[in-house]
Amino acid sequence: MSKSATPRRLAENEAMAFAKAIRISQYKLNLVAQTIRGKDAQSAIADLTFSRRRIAVEVKKVLQSAIANAENNHQLDVDRLVVAEATVGRAFALRRFRARARGRVGRITKPFSNLTVVVREREENA
């Protein structure tokens, strides 16, 4: 007796990839995620390849993982994939302290973020 399989959260023409605990604040990560939302997958990869932001490398890895999931797990056509969603969420924050003058302390937060990328197959333009 095992549990019944949970239904798939995405549609049949969608695939997803998820990255946990990326070492950057969610605000900075969202700036990069905004640049690829709604674009087709190949131009999104090109934009991330030539982006000057450090975190674009991580976002590109997640996007390539979503494309690979679409191709290998769901048999979707890679040439018709579009970035349907790129959502950023807050993971956790490490709290560190730095000694300041007169016995005081300055708090330093090192935030981490989560990233979810969903790619969708475009319909045929017949």
Protein Blocks (a to p, Z undefined) as FASTA:
>chain_A
ZZdddddfbdfkbccdddehiabdfklmmmmmmmmgopafklmmmmmmmpcbfklmmmmm
mmmmmmmmmmmmnopafklgccfbacdddfbdcddddddeehiacddddddddddddddd
ddddZZ
